[in-house]
Amino acid sequence: MNIYNLIRPSIKEIKPYSSARDEFKGATGNLIFLDANENPFDNGVNRYPDPQQLELKKSISKLKQVPIENILLGNGSDEVLDLLIRVFCEPNKDNILVLPPTYGMYEVLANVNAVEIIRVELSVAFQPDTELILKSANAQSKIMFLCSPNNPTGNSFETAKVEELLKKFKGIVVIDEAYIDFSEQESWINRLREFPNLVISQTLSKAYGMAGIRLGICCASEEIISVLNTIKPPYNINQLSQQKAIEQLKLSNVVLQQTEMLIKEREIVSNELNKLKFITKVNPSDANFILIKVDDADKRYGQLMKKGIIIRNRTNEPLCENCLRLTIGTSIENQQLISALKSL
Ligand SMILES: *Cc1c(COP(=O)(O)O)cnc(C)c1O
């Protein structure tokens, strides 16, 4: 499969903006920086940040067991997904494939970029219908977004189905693994070398507890990473975010403990939800949330809101009639959620 042919012609011709900090290389010692028109007085943030985030990438590389050359960082996954669409999809010509019900940002970003959307609903078991997906794709289909574990359904896609799509789809397959840390399934990161069209998107926003600093991680072949690098804004990850992420990643054993705790809580909450009469379905979850089906989603959503508990009403999504999405909180928060539900 030739990835180069999938890249938009105009993107192939771009020379990346060469920032002051890109051009200076090699000199060592006590350097005097008079190259970037910065204010020279040190206040901790007066210098431009590292455009390639080398130190942070080194910790992520170690954590994920992926070479630095296969990593691009974004200002949240949203920036990563937007860059992918802009590299591969010609506005008003190409399209992307999405599998509703799923994460809403794929459609928003496609719309912003004037890229058509082909929707192929998941099966009732929330699995991809591979045959229908491949039949719905056409020569203009450049990217397929697979979210696994999927938001809002919470389940992971079957490995064999994802494999089939990776092998047979003639475009880029983006696997959004925002919730992979809560899943039993192995990350597709370990299979990057097998599939040249595979792109994995992860984030520090969920299990890693850093939604506030906006850090998305993209892993792909060197070829794909280098073309993403040519169009990314030069200083897309600010210095405070880089510093905070480096600090927090040193505590990744804490994250592992928290994740284990949240997975245990997920089982406790599921069991309690199953006892309630007005809840007609509690979907199994591989993520840090549970999708439930209730008698009347709007009514139950409103009742919980009055009790000061905010959840996500997904009733208007395909296959999600009367469905609510509950994020797993601390043990105390979950107990409060359960007793509020019991009192309805
Ligand atoms: C929360 C979430 C993200 C994370 O986005 P960020 O921009 O990194 O915070 C990505 N994909 C899915 C499916 C999500 O639910």
Boltz pocket constraint, residues with backbone or C-beta under 6 A from the ligand:
constraints:
  - pocket:
      binder: B
      contacts: [[A, 75], [A, 76], [A, 77], [A, 78], [A, 79], [A, 103], [A, 147], [A, 149], [A, 151], [A, 176], [A, 178], [A, 202], [A, 203], [A, 204], [A, 205], [A, 206], [A, 211], [A, 214], [A, 215], [A, 216]]
      max_distance: 6.0
